């Protein structure tokens, strides 16, 4: 399977503005997300609800995927429209290991702000 078809155009699918990377993270699919990142998927893109790949990976409870996204440059402090952050998502599902990993992320990954701020 190649990822090129998923990366054409503006990366968006109909519906909530989910990209292939966002859908892979929502499903907790580390292999597909890794392939998409290697093919050039944008780790900072968000859907219409301002859900980022990292937030969706944390909601899915996939710490390995969340770590991969952080290694690719995902900002751990970007909040969605409901003010949820990846850290809050990890805590909400009781993922204490994920909480500790996100809370201990390097300062460069904890820059704060909203999705809109991250595009400026």
Secondary structure by P-SEA (a helix, b strand, c coil): cccccccccccccccccccaaaaaaaaccaaaaaaaaaacccccccccccccaaaaaaaaccaaaaaaaaaacccccccccccccaaaaaaaacaaaaaaaaaacccccccccccccccc
